[in-house]
């Protein structure tokens, strides 16, 4: 399977463009420092070996220095590869290389001063290292790290000062005096030899000026590299600003577009909800029948679905009921619902008994197919069930959810499947072969329950559905209630079941009680 | 083997067996979101033009937009007269009890097996 990288939004891109010069600068400074450090340590080892034929402090020079060189080498190789685009940067490696380089340098700085062959010269020379490092640490890692280094270096400086004693003074010799002393030494003048011995005992052996010059030169190179990249960064940041402004304006346009889109969708949903709620039969329409007690309710989901129901009273005091569900959500579904409702009423409103339910269903399918597929260029469709209730009989047509009937005589709830009574409406041009009617007894005090799938598929926080089984039990237990009470009881129970969960689909319910005496 | 993750469901296509296995609960928000499923099914049917088995036995839930998507796929195959579709269904899952037989209504050549 291919995993795609998440797409960066424009503002993220802009912010990356702005931070890129700074990030690269830090990397260049760190890498420059690594290289200078490696070269200085190698040079030190070579000079010691060539000049004196031995290392002044073998433990330090054979264990610590190689370790420092390896750490710096790892950092240098990683950062150069990232800078050259040869590898992706990794967050932990960025941190590791910066902190390990700086950490090992701090350790070395402390060792040089406090474990040095010459503490007095260390104060003169090696604190120059700390001065540079405060700048580098601040740039590569951050302000807090620079404060840390400053604090440690200050304490270290104070300790070195204490170790030498406040009465210590630097006494400088003229070149003539140096030559005289060296000449005396070469003549094995006992006084000169004794003095040199004495100085060595106190770690104050004379040092050649070349050593001072080369150490300070290395410091200068280190600082120069850091300052060079640091000052270059500002011009780079300035350079990307026009491109960044471009990105920001694109982001702002996208945001506006999104806001407009959201507003449009919000308006669409409002319109859809209005269409849906306006078209449902009013309560007084449901109460027109003398022999049937009808109650119905539809609760729309947050993103309006396409549920609808209709009650069409006929001249012979019978009624044609319908309940249905358009696929998908939003304005388009609302439109489909509007068309279904108009078609239904045109065919079945008054004089509906002259048309068979089967013919009505086929006509509805034709109209919906032509409108949805040809005009709207859409693939929405619907399930719809028509029920003609007359005297003690109900004729059912169309494929939808199961219908439930409470049989007053047996006091049991019967399930009436509609699977074989039709097919999705509006999906294909002709469903005649599949549309059928079935007749059931609908005796006095029997109750019919029609619902949409939003009811049985109402979900609680555990992801469980309300389900048909629960509905059947509830229906049986409360069959003695009036149609209105029964509708409210069932909705209350659904909301008790779903708790704080949003309803994801419209929930529709129609209850019809046969009340003829 | 190709795999499509659609919300809480997956569709796996085993090219060698011309088998599409559906798992989980498929409830993408609207028809538009089902476009990825439509494309995946179309590619699979082009890879296996002779016959194709759709194993729905582990698909616990499919919303009405999803049912429409599968129905349209069947209708497309009917129009092209290929591939021959076999659907494996699970009658213990409520959406399948109702909807799977509709596939055969849409195209009589569809074979449904339990």
Interface residues (C-beta under 8 A of the other chain):
Chain A: X1 X303 X325 X327 X328 X329 X330 X378 X379 X380 X381 X383 X399 X401 X419 X423 X424 X427 X428 X433 X434 X453 X456 X457 X467 X468 X504 X505
Chain B: X2 X3 X27 X29 X30 X31 X61 X63 X64 X65 X67 X68 X71 X72 X75 X94 X97 X98 X101 X102 X105 X106
